[in-house]
Amino acid sequence: MDNRVGEMQIFLRVVESGSFSEAARLSMTTPSTVSKLIARIEGRLGVRLVERSTRRLTITPEGQLYYERAQVLLSELDDIERSVSQGSAQPKGIVRVNASVAFGALGLEPLLPAFWEAHPEIVVDLSLSDEMVDLYLDRTDVALRVGPLPDSTLTARRIGAARRVIVASPDYLARKGTPRIVADLDHHQCLGFNFRRAAPVWPFQEGGRIVDRMVSGPLLANNGETVRRMALWGGGLARLGQYHVREDLRSGALVEVLSEARLDDEEAIHALYHGGHQAPQRVRAFLEFVVPRLQSYLMG
């Protein structure tokens, strides 16, 4: 009997727990049995999947690829058995989704009631964070990310682009003055971010080229919604996605400044997921429903 499905299940537990002993506990076996099983897979494939040390386990690039494909295969197997056993091809199960705070709250959340009407057997496990997540370690099926993509074996489906704007409240501009040129930023409070991929620079067009200008201010936050609220309360200038402050600009609660210096300031938005066209049925159903609607939302 082919035992590869069982081997894959234990390998996934090793990767997700980061430990032979924890994977053994979850599998109700011994660490030595888990170690021998991993060695057997590596011997059959002729590659190292896991680098072992006294302090931790490190997954090799080949191990990461094996993990990704095994996860897709096992998930699809679950889908097949559920469909057959219940006599229905309706997608079922949990879709674990991670999105940036603003895009998730403003773009994705309003779509969910209609999504559940179309797919009542799918549970959306939603987390909002502006930090970049590891889909493998966080067991995430779909990540909706704003900004540059890391190199990976994940599939990236483009949703659109978010134009960045610099905004401030009328109250702040009345107190501090409206910046007319980029150099005026030296006299303004600029609200920023503290997550790892953030840098204290804003890009501008100067002399026909894009230059990064250092900015500083009284706030570093881990999400765009906090920065938006501080801008509304008169805390300073904020650089945010236009979709995020669209209603504030329409109502006059925020005002755009330095627009002529920021014509090409955009960040792409993608849906990242495992498996491409071999992704589980529930993941494909989620993407097919939300992606075109999110594209319409961005066009506003």
N, C-alpha and C positions, 0 to 999 in steps of 0.2 A: 504493500500500500504506500502511495506517495505521501510522505510526511512533511512536505514543504510548507503547507498551510500552517501547521502547528509551529514549525520553525520560524516562519515569518511573524506569527503572533508573539512569540517570545522575544524575537529581535526587536519588534516595536516596543515592547515593555522595557528592554534594556536601554533603548534610545531615550524614551520618554521619562524613565526614572533616573537615568544616568548612573546606574549601579547594577552589577550582576546580582548582588544580594537582594536588592529590592525587587528586581525582576523575578528572582527565584521565589520570593515570598508571595508575589502576586500570582505566580504560576503554580504555587504549591509544590515546589520542587527544591533542589539544593543549588547553591551557587556553583558548585563544581559541575553539576549537570548542565547548567546554563552556559558555563565557560566551554564545555566540550561541544555543546550544540553550536555555539558561535564559531568555534574552530572548525566544525564539520562543514558549516555553510561556506566559510572562507576557503577551505580545502577544495570544495566542489567548484567554487567560482574562480579560484586561483587569484584572489585579491584579498587585501586586508580591509575589513569593514570597520574595525574598532582598534584604536591604539590604546594599549593598556599601560597604566603607570600606577605607582603606589598611591597617588593622590586622587586621580580621576580617570574617567574614560573619555576619549576624544573620538568622535565619529569622522572617518576619512571621507573624502569626496565620493568614493565608490560606495561607502556605507550610507551616505546621505541619499544618493541616487536609489540604492536598494530600498532604503526606508520609504522614500516617496512613492516608488512604484508598488511596493508591498502594501502600503497604506491604501492606495487607490484600489488595488486588486481586492483586498479584504473588505473594503467598504462596498465595492460593487457586488461582491459575493453576498453580503448582507442584504443589499437591495434586491437581488435576484430571489433570494429565499423568502423575503418578506412578501414580494409581489406574488410568488407562486403560492405560498401558504395561505394568503388572504384573498387570492383570486382577483387581484387588481394590479394594474400597472401604475396606479397613482403613486407618485414619489412620496416617501415617508422618511421620518427620522429627524435627526438634529443637524442643523447647519450652523456651525460656529463662525461668527462673523466679527471682525474687528474693523473699526472705522475711526478716522480722526473725529474729534469731538464735534466740531461745527458741521462738517459734512454729514456725519452720522445723524446728528440731531435735526438738522434742517432739511437735508436731502433724502436720507434713507428712512428715518422713522415714520414720516407721513405716508410712506408707501406700504408699510407692513399690514395694516388692516385689509387692504385690497389684496395683498399677496396671500394672506391667510384665507380669504374668500376663495381664491383660485386653488390654493394648496393647503387644505385644512389639516393634512397629516404631517406637515413639516413644522418643527419647532425651531425658531430662530434664537440662538444663544448669542446675544449681542453684547460686545464690550466696546466702549468708546475710549480712545487714548490717542494723543498726538505723538506718542513714542512709537518708533518702528518696532514691530513685533516679529518674532521668529515663528513662522507658521508651523515648523516642525515641533519645536519645544513647547509652544503654547497650544498645540493641538487645534489650530485655527484652520478652517476650511477656506474662508474667503477673507482677504484683507483689502479694504478700500483705502488707498494711500494717496496722499497729496505730496508731490515733489519727486525728485530723482529716485530711480529704482536701483537697488543694490544688484550686483551680479548674482544670479542664482539660476537654478533649474526650474523655477516656478513659471507658470504661464501668466502673462500679463495681458489683460484685455483693456484697451484704452477706453476711458469713459469720456474724457474731454480735457479741457484746460481751464484753470482758474486764473483770471487776471488779478494781479495784486494791486491794491490801491493803498495810498497813505491817507489816513483820515484823522480827524480830531473833532471834538465837540465845539459848537459855536462859543460856549462859555470859555473854553481853553484858549481859543483863538482871540477872543476879546481881551483876555488877560495878557497873553504872551505875544500876540501878533501873528499874522498869517505868513508862513515862509513863502517867499517869491522865487528864490533860487536855492540850489542845493547847499551852498555855503551857509545859508540861514539856519540849517540844522544844528550848527554849533551852539546856538542859543535856545535850543528847544529840548524838551524831555521826550525821549523816544522809548516807547514801551517794547520790551523784547521777550525772548524765550530762553528757557534754561535746559531744554533737552539736548542730548548729545550731538545731534546733527545740526543744531542751530549755531549760527555765527553772528556776532554783533556787527553785521554789515548789511546795508541795503544797496541794491544795484540801481545805478542811474545812467542815463545817456548824457555823456559830456563830450563835445567835440566829435560827434559821429561814432563814438564807441561806448561800450558798456564798462563802467568802472564801479567797484565796490567801495562804498563810503562807510567808515566806522561811525557807529551811533552809540549813544548811551542814554540811560535814564534811570528812574527810580524803581522800575519793576522788571523782574524776570519771571515768567510764568511757564507752566508746563502744558498749557493749552490755549488755543486761540480765543475761546469764549471768555476766559478771565481777562485777556488783553482787551477784547472788545468792550467788556463792562467797564474797565478802568478808563478807556477812551471816552465812553459815554459819560462817565462821572467827572470828566475834565482832568484826568491824570496825565495826558500827554498825547503825542502822535503815535499812531499804530499802523503797521503794515499788515494788512489782512486780505484774504480772498474777497473779491467783489461780491460773490454769492453770499458770503457770510454777513456782509453789512448792507446788502441790497435794500432791505426795508428801512434801515436807519438812514441811508442816503435819500430815499424817497420821502421820508417824513421830515428830513432836516435835522434829525437828532445828531447826525454826523455829517461832516463836510469833507469832500476830497480836496487835497492840496498837492501841488507839484505834479500835476497830471502830465504836463508836457515833457517832463524829464523821465517818464516811466512808461513809454509807449509799448515796450516789448517785455514787460515784467509779467511773465506767466509761469505757472507750474502745472505740469500734467497731472491728471488724476487717472489711476488705473485700478482695476480689480485684479488682485493676485490670487492664484489658487493652484492646487496640485493637479497634475494629470492631463491637462489639455482636454481634448475631446473624449478622453477616457475618464474624466472626473465622474464621481458618483452621480446618479440620476437626480438626487435631491439638490446637489450643488449646481448642476446644470439648470435645473428648474428655477433656482433662486437667481442665477445670473441672467437667464433669458427674460425673467420678469423685471428685475430692477435696473439692469444696465441701460436699456433704451429710455426708461423713465428718468433715470438720473441724468442722461444726456440732455433730455428736454429741460430738466430743472436747471442745469448749468446755463443753457441758452437763455433762460429767464424771460 
